[in-house]
Amino acid sequence: MEITPREKMIGSLSYILFFLPMLLDEKTEFTMFHARQSFGLFLIGLIASIIWVIPVLGTLVSTLAWIAITITIIFLMIKTYLGEKFLIAPLSEFSAKAITKLTIEKFFMIH
């Protein structure tokens, strides 16, 4: 199946706003794959932000985590725009577990 330029753009931008495919009603296998990975990055960022309040060590860990998250987002946005489904297995597994645990599977289902 051919991935359209619109899917590539929405999939790529979903790394900035993970629920963009849902907002634009573009829930294809390609866009939702990236939305799920992006949701995992969002949760990791949330955890890093919470850790930040711990004096010294928390700030250091949080800062390093945000640098890694930013680099990962840029890398994945480029791969997605090129039409690739680049799987980061631990991130994908973390996202799947979180989606199941939060009982929001329906939100991430494909039409």
OpenMM code with the backbone's topology and positions (N, CA, C; nanometers):
from openmm import Vec3, app, unit

residues = "MET GLU ILE THR PRO ARG GLU LYS MET ILE GLY SER LEU SER TYR ILE LEU PHE PHE LEU PRO MET LEU LEU ASP GLU LYS THR GLU PHE THR MET PHE HIS ALA ARG GLN SER PHE GLY LEU PHE LEU ILE GLY LEU ILE ALA SER ILE ILE TRP VAL ILE PRO VAL LEU GLY THR LEU VAL SER THR LEU ALA TRP ILE ALA ILE THR ILE THR ILE ILE PHE LEU MET ILE LYS THR TYR LEU GLY GLU LYS PHE LEU ILE ALA PRO LEU SER GLU PHE SER ALA LYS ALA ILE THR LYS LEU THR ILE GLU LYS PHE PHE MET ILE HIS".split()
positions = [
    Vec3(0.0838, -0.1178, 0.0000),
    Vec3(0.0000, 0.0000, 0.0000),
    Vec3(0.0889, 0.1251, 0.0000),
    Vec3(0.0578, 0.2167, -0.0864),
    Vec3(0.1318, 0.3410, -0.1018),
    Vec3(0.0978, 0.4385, 0.0116),
    Vec3(0.2000, 0.4954, 0.0706),
    Vec3(0.1812, 0.5943, 0.1765),
    Vec3(0.1731, 0.7311, 0.1099),
    Vec3(0.0656, 0.8022, 0.1359),
    Vec3(0.0442, 0.9317, 0.0716),
    Vec3(0.1309, 1.0390, 0.1377),
    Vec3(0.1579, 1.1475, 0.0647),
    Vec3(0.2324, 1.2594, 0.1244),
    Vec3(0.1618, 1.3153, 0.2488),
    Vec3(0.0280, 1.3149, 0.2481),
    Vec3(-0.0480, 1.3628, 0.3645),
    Vec3(-0.0216, 1.2727, 0.4861),
    Vec3(-0.0210, 1.1411, 0.4649),
    Vec3(0.0080, 1.0482, 0.5740),
    Vec3(0.1489, 1.0704, 0.6283),
    Vec3(0.2438, 1.0919, 0.5388),
    Vec3(0.3812, 1.1170, 0.5815),
    Vec3(0.3892, 1.2429, 0.6672),
    Vec3(0.3221, 1.3485, 0.6239),
    Vec3(0.3253, 1.4753, 0.6976),
    Vec3(0.2565, 1.4611, 0.8334),
    Vec3(0.1381, 1.3999, 0.8356),
    Vec3(0.0646, 1.3838, 0.9617),
    Vec3(0.1403, 1.2890, 1.0550),
    Vec3(0.1953, 1.1817, 1.0008),
    Vec3(0.2738, 1.0893, 1.0826),
    Vec3(0.3951, 1.1582, 1.1426),
    Vec3(0.4611, 1.2395, 1.0615),
    Vec3(0.5787, 1.3123, 1.1083),
    Vec3(0.5414, 1.4143, 1.2164),
    Vec3(0.4354, 1.4885, 1.1944),
    Vec3(0.3925, 1.5900, 1.2914),
    Vec3(0.3328, 1.5283, 1.4178),
    Vec3(0.2952, 1.4015, 1.4107),
    Vec3(0.2410, 1.3367, 1.5310),
    Vec3(0.3475, 1.3224, 1.6393),
    Vec3(0.4745, 1.3346, 1.6025),
    Vec3(0.5804, 1.3319, 1.7045),
    Vec3(0.5850, 1.4620, 1.7846),
    Vec3(0.5172, 1.5640, 1.7371),
    Vec3(0.5034, 1.6883, 1.8138),
    Vec3(0.3717, 1.6865, 1.8904),
    Vec3(0.2666, 1.6362, 1.8269),
    Vec3(0.1329, 1.6307, 1.8870),
    Vec3(0.0767, 1.4918, 1.8586),
    Vec3(0.0936, 1.3987, 1.9533),
    Vec3(0.0653, 1.2568, 1.9269),
    Vec3(-0.0774, 1.2300, 1.8816),
    Vec3(-0.1719, 1.3140, 1.9183),
    Vec3(-0.3113, 1.2883, 1.8811),
    Vec3(-0.3533, 1.3600, 1.7530),
    Vec3(-0.2586, 1.4125, 1.6765),
    Vec3(-0.2897, 1.4799, 1.5505),
    Vec3(-0.3651, 1.3912, 1.4511),
    Vec3(-0.3262, 1.2639, 1.4313),
    Vec3(-0.4032, 1.1803, 1.3378),
    Vec3(-0.5496, 1.1657, 1.3791),
    Vec3(-0.5759, 1.1646, 1.5084),
    Vec3(-0.7137, 1.1536, 1.5557),
    Vec3(-0.7896, 1.2835, 1.5294),
    Vec3(-0.7237, 1.3969, 1.5517),
    Vec3(-0.7873, 1.5268, 1.5294),
    Vec3(-0.8234, 1.5473, 1.3821),
    Vec3(-0.7343, 1.5038, 1.2945),
    Vec3(-0.7542, 1.5241, 1.1506),
    Vec3(-0.8243, 1.4064, 1.0833),
    Vec3(-0.8680, 1.3097, 1.1636),
    Vec3(-0.9365, 1.1906, 1.1143),
    Vec3(-0.8549, 1.1203, 1.0056),
    Vec3(-0.7272, 1.1041, 1.0339),
    Vec3(-0.6344, 1.0371, 0.9426),
    Vec3(-0.5747, 0.9167, 1.0155),
    Vec3(-0.6625, 0.8270, 1.0576),
    Vec3(-0.6199, 0.7114, 1.1368),
    Vec3(-0.5911, 0.5934, 1.0451),
    Vec3(-0.4725, 0.5968, 0.9833),
    Vec3(-0.4283, 0.4862, 0.8998),
    Vec3(-0.3258, 0.4045, 0.9787),
    Vec3(-0.2907, 0.2892, 0.9264),
    Vec3(-0.1904, 0.2059, 0.9940),
    Vec3(-0.0598, 0.2838, 1.0128),
    Vec3(-0.0202, 0.3580, 0.9096),
    Vec3(0.1051, 0.4339, 0.9133),
    Vec3(0.0998, 0.5457, 1.0177),
    Vec3(-0.0038, 0.6280, 1.0140),
    Vec3(-0.0106, 0.7415, 1.1071),
    Vec3(-0.0290, 0.6951, 1.2518),
    Vec3(-0.1057, 0.5898, 1.2731),
    Vec3(-0.1288, 0.5427, 1.4097),
    Vec3(-0.0064, 0.4721, 1.4674),
    Vec3(0.0729, 0.4082, 1.3826),
    Vec3(0.1997, 0.3507, 1.4285),
    Vec3(0.2844, 0.4609, 1.4918),
    Vec3(0.2942, 0.5733, 1.4225),
    Vec3(0.3752, 0.6844, 1.4716),
    Vec3(0.3090, 0.7549, 1.5900),
    Vec3(0.1772, 0.7619, 1.5903),
    Vec3(0.1072, 0.8230, 1.7045),
    Vec3(0.1315, 0.7419, 1.8317),
    Vec3(0.1320, 0.6092, 1.8201),
    Vec3(0.1570, 0.5240, 1.9378),
    Vec3(0.3001, 0.5438, 1.9897),
    Vec3(0.3987, 0.5474, 1.8996),
    Vec3(0.5365, 0.5707, 1.9443),
    Vec3(0.5492, 0.7098, 2.0060),
    Vec3(0.4847, 0.8067, 1.9457),
    Vec3(0.4895, 0.9428, 1.9975),
    Vec3(0.4259, 0.9515, 2.1360),
    Vec3(0.3194, 0.8763, 2.1586),
    Vec3(0.2558, 0.8727, 2.2903),
    Vec3(0.3552, 0.8214, 2.3951),
    Vec3(0.4341, 0.7220, 2.3589),
    Vec3(0.5370, 0.6716, 2.4495),
    Vec3(0.6404, 0.7785, 2.4824),
    Vec3(0.6829, 0.8546, 2.3816),
    Vec3(0.7770, 0.9638, 2.4052),
    Vec3(0.7153, 1.0713, 2.4941),
    Vec3(0.5864, 1.0976, 2.4732),
    Vec3(0.5144, 1.1942, 2.5568),
    Vec3(0.5173, 1.1502, 2.7034),
    Vec3(0.4891, 1.0219, 2.7274),
    Vec3(0.4892, 0.9718, 2.8652),
    Vec3(0.6290, 0.9766, 2.9273),
    Vec3(0.7302, 0.9435, 2.8491),
    Vec3(0.8678, 0.9512, 2.8994),
    Vec3(0.9035, 1.0962, 2.9329),
    Vec3(0.8602, 1.1888, 2.8501),
    Vec3(0.8813, 1.3310, 2.8778),
    Vec3(0.8097, 1.3760, 3.0035),
    Vec3(0.6899, 1.3238, 3.0235),
    Vec3(0.6142, 1.3558, 3.1443),
    Vec3(0.6870, 1.3051, 3.2690),
    Vec3(0.7374, 1.1830, 3.2607),
    Vec3(0.8140, 1.1254, 3.3723),
    Vec3(0.9410, 1.2071, 3.3970),
    Vec3(1.0096, 1.2450, 3.2900),
    Vec3(1.1311, 1.3258, 3.3032),
    Vec3(1.1004, 1.4605, 3.3687),
    Vec3(0.9859, 1.5183, 3.3366),
    Vec3(0.9467, 1.6451, 3.3966),
    Vec3(0.9180, 1.6305, 3.5458),
    Vec3(0.8595, 1.5201, 3.5837),
    Vec3(0.8314, 1.4954, 3.7253),
    Vec3(0.9616, 1.4737, 3.8013),
    Vec3(1.0553, 1.3996, 3.7419),
    Vec3(1.1853, 1.3729, 3.8051),
    Vec3(1.2644, 1.5025, 3.8242),
    Vec3(1.2408, 1.6009, 3.7398),
    Vec3(1.3137, 1.7270, 3.7425),
    Vec3(1.3080, 1.7958, 3.8791),
    Vec3(1.2000, 1.7780, 3.9539),
    Vec3(1.1858, 1.8465, 4.0837),
    Vec3(1.2788, 1.7915, 4.1913),
    Vec3(1.3396, 1.6759, 4.1695),
    Vec3(1.4346, 1.6202, 4.2651),
    Vec3(1.5641, 1.7013, 4.2526),
    Vec3(1.6109, 1.7589, 4.3619),
    Vec3(1.7308, 1.8443, 4.3539),
    Vec3(1.8528, 1.7705, 4.2948),
    Vec3(1.9302, 1.8401, 4.2203),
    Vec3(2.0567, 1.8029, 4.1580),
    Vec3(2.0453, 1.6799, 4.0671),
    Vec3(2.0375, 1.5606, 4.1227),
    Vec3(2.0356, 1.4393, 4.0417),
    Vec3(1.9125, 1.4354, 3.9503),
    Vec3(1.7972, 1.4716, 4.0032),
    Vec3(1.6755, 1.4726, 3.9229),
    Vec3(1.6841, 1.5704, 3.8076),
    Vec3(1.7424, 1.6866, 3.8343),
    Vec3(1.7592, 1.7877, 3.7301),
    Vec3(1.8531, 1.7380, 3.6214),
    Vec3(1.9611, 1.6737, 3.6617),
    Vec3(2.0571, 1.6196, 3.5655),
    Vec3(1.9945, 1.5096, 3.4796),
    Vec3(1.9288, 1.4149, 3.5444),
    Vec3(1.8646, 1.3040, 3.4723),
    Vec3(1.7567, 1.3569, 3.3783),
    Vec3(1.6771, 1.4494, 3.4276),
    Vec3(1.5695, 1.5067, 3.3464),
    Vec3(1.6250, 1.5800, 3.2245),
    Vec3(1.7297, 1.6570, 3.2442),
    Vec3(1.7907, 1.7305, 3.1335),
    Vec3(1.8446, 1.6346, 3.0275),
    Vec3(1.9149, 1.5310, 3.0710),
    Vec3(1.9672, 1.4316, 2.9767),
    Vec3(1.8542, 1.3587, 2.9039),
    Vec3(1.7477, 1.3287, 2.9776),
    Vec3(1.6322, 1.2617, 2.9156),
    Vec3(1.5704, 1.3515, 2.8083),
    Vec3(1.5553, 1.4809, 2.8373),
    Vec3(1.4953, 1.5717, 2.7395),
    Vec3(1.5833, 1.5894, 2.6160),
    Vec3(1.7136, 1.5882, 2.6347),
    Vec3(1.8043, 1.5955, 2.5193),
    Vec3(1.7855, 1.4706, 2.4322),
    Vec3(1.7812, 1.3538, 2.4961),
    Vec3(1.7613, 1.2282, 2.4220),
    Vec3(1.6246, 1.2262, 2.3534),
    Vec3(1.5213, 1.2733, 2.4216),
    Vec3(1.3863, 1.2770, 2.3635),
    Vec3(1.3851, 1.3681, 2.2408),
    Vec3(1.4459, 1.4847, 2.2519),
    Vec3(1.4480, 1.5802, 2.1399),
    Vec3(1.5199, 1.5222, 2.0187),
    Vec3(1.6342, 1.4606, 2.0409),
    Vec3(1.7087, 1.3984, 1.9302),
    Vec3(1.6264, 1.2859, 1.8679),
    Vec3(1.5629, 1.2053, 1.9516),
    Vec3(1.4798, 1.0951, 1.9014),
    Vec3(1.3630, 1.1469, 1.8196),
    Vec3(1.2985, 1.2518, 1.8673),
    Vec3(1.1847, 1.3102, 1.7943),
    Vec3(1.2288, 1.3592, 1.6570),
    Vec3(1.3387, 1.4321, 1.6518),
    Vec3(1.3871, 1.4839, 1.5228),
    Vec3(1.4196, 1.3684, 1.4275),
    Vec3(1.4895, 1.2670, 1.4788),
    Vec3(1.5242, 1.1502, 1.3975),
    Vec3(1.3990, 1.0811, 1.3441),
    Vec3(1.3008, 1.0575, 1.4330),
    Vec3(1.1790, 0.9872, 1.3917),
    Vec3(1.0940, 1.0708, 1.2964),
    Vec3(1.0924, 1.2018, 1.3146),
    Vec3(1.0173, 1.2873, 1.2222),
    Vec3(1.0752, 1.2776, 1.0802),
    Vec3(1.2065, 1.2775, 1.0708),
    Vec3(1.2711, 1.2666, 0.9396),
    Vec3(1.2412, 1.1303, 0.8768),
    Vec3(1.2589, 1.0236, 0.9542),
    Vec3(1.2304, 0.8884, 0.9034),
    Vec3(1.0849, 0.8770, 0.8571),
    Vec3(0.9938, 0.9322, 0.9360),
    Vec3(0.8514, 0.9251, 0.9032),
    Vec3(0.8209, 1.0029, 0.7764),
    Vec3(0.8775, 1.1212, 0.7633),
    Vec3(0.8539, 1.2018, 0.6440),
    Vec3(0.9067, 1.1327, 0.5194),
    Vec3(1.0088, 1.0489, 0.5369),
    Vec3(1.0623, 0.9710, 0.4242),
    Vec3(0.9778, 0.8464, 0.3966),
    Vec3(0.8729, 0.8260, 0.4767),
    Vec3(0.7816, 0.7143, 0.4535),
    Vec3(0.8203, 0.5865, 0.5242),
    Vec3(0.9086, 0.5940, 0.6220),
    Vec3(0.9552, 0.4744, 0.6916),
    Vec3(0.8807, 0.4552, 0.8235),
    Vec3(0.8637, 0.3295, 0.8604),
    Vec3(0.8094, 0.2941, 0.9918),
    Vec3(0.9262, 0.2427, 1.0756),
    Vec3(1.0001, 0.3347, 1.1354),
    Vec3(1.1181, 0.2991, 1.2129),
    Vec3(1.0731, 0.2599, 1.3533),
    Vec3(1.0894, 0.1333, 1.3851),
    Vec3(1.0441, 0.0805, 1.5133),
    Vec3(1.1547, 0.0900, 1.6173),
    Vec3(1.1236, 0.1539, 1.7286),
    Vec3(1.2100, 0.1508, 1.8458),
    Vec3(1.1394, 0.0573, 1.9428),
    Vec3(1.1836, -0.0687, 1.9440),
    Vec3(1.1119, -0.1760, 2.0142),
    Vec3(1.0797, -0.1443, 2.1606),
    Vec3(1.1761, -0.1013, 2.2430),
    Vec3(1.1411, -0.0733, 2.3828),
    Vec3(1.0365, 0.0378, 2.3957),
    Vec3(1.0474, 0.1386, 2.3102),
    Vec3(0.9507, 0.2481, 2.3125),
    Vec3(0.8128, 0.1993, 2.2697),
    Vec3(0.8087, 0.1188, 2.1655),
    Vec3(0.6825, 0.0646, 2.1167),
    Vec3(0.6159, -0.0252, 2.2208),
    Vec3(0.6955, -0.1089, 2.2874),
    Vec3(0.6420, -0.1964, 2.3923),
    Vec3(0.5903, -0.1149, 2.5104),
    Vec3(0.6664, -0.0120, 2.5494),
    Vec3(0.6249, 0.0756, 2.6595),
    Vec3(0.4923, 0.1439, 2.6244),
    Vec3(0.4817, 0.1940, 2.5019),
    Vec3(0.3587, 0.2606, 2.4566),
    Vec3(0.2399, 0.1648, 2.4605),
    Vec3(0.2598, 0.0434, 2.4087),
    Vec3(0.1513, -0.0554, 2.4056),
    Vec3(0.1039, -0.0896, 2.5468),
    Vec3(0.1989, -0.1095, 2.6391),
    Vec3(0.1620, -0.1404, 2.7772),
    Vec3(0.0882, -0.0242, 2.8417),
    Vec3(0.1356, 0.0976, 2.8180),
    Vec3(0.0712, 0.2155, 2.8755),
    Vec3(-0.0698, 0.2346, 2.8199),
    Vec3(-0.0847, 0.2160, 2.6904),
    Vec3(-0.2168, 0.2315, 2.6274),
    Vec3(-0.3142, 0.1292, 2.6843),
    Vec3(-0.2684, 0.0059, 2.7029),
    Vec3(-0.3538, -0.0985, 2.7601),
    Vec3(-0.3864, -0.0680, 2.9065),
    Vec3(-0.2846, -0.0306, 2.9825),
    Vec3(-0.3045, -0.0039, 3.1252),
    Vec3(-0.3978, 0.1155, 3.1481),
    Vec3(-0.3879, 0.2151, 3.0613),
    Vec3(-0.4736, 0.3333, 3.0724),
    Vec3(-0.6108, 0.3116, 3.0073),
    Vec3(-0.6318, 0.1947, 2.9510),
    Vec3(-0.7558, 0.1563, 2.8802),
    Vec3(-0.7983, 0.2604, 2.7754),
    Vec3(-0.7036, 0.2983, 2.6916),
    Vec3(-0.7335, 0.3947, 2.5853),
    Vec3(-0.7057, 0.3348, 2.4465),
    Vec3(-0.7192, 0.2021, 2.4365),
    Vec3(-0.6940, 0.1345, 2.3093),
    Vec3(-0.7835, 0.1869, 2.1982),
    Vec3(-0.9090, 0.2160, 2.2313),
    Vec3(-1.0045, 0.2618, 2.1309),
    Vec3(-0.9576, 0.3925, 2.0650),
    Vec3(-0.8918, 0.4760, 2.1416),
    Vec3(-0.8401, 0.6034, 2.0924),
    Vec3(-0.7370, 0.5819, 1.9822),
    Vec3(-0.6619, 0.4725, 1.9905),
    Vec3(-0.5534, 0.4449, 1.8963),
    Vec3(-0.5920, 0.3425, 1.7892),
    Vec3(-0.7175, 0.3032, 1.7800),
    Vec3(-0.7605, 0.2065, 1.6778),
    Vec3(-0.7664, 0.2721, 1.5409),
    Vec3(-0.7447, 0.1875, 1.4408),
    Vec3(-0.7479, 0.2331, 1.3012),
    Vec3(-0.8905, 0.2165, 1.2494),
    Vec3(-0.9344, 0.3113, 1.1660),
    Vec3(-1.0702, 0.3047, 1.1086),
    Vec3(-1.0893, 0.1783, 1.0298),
] * unit.nanometer
topology = app.Topology()
chain = topology.addChain("A")
for resn in residues:
    res = topology.addResidue(resn, chain)
    for name in ("N", "CA", "C"):
        topology.addAtom(name, app.Element.getBySymbol(name[0]), res)
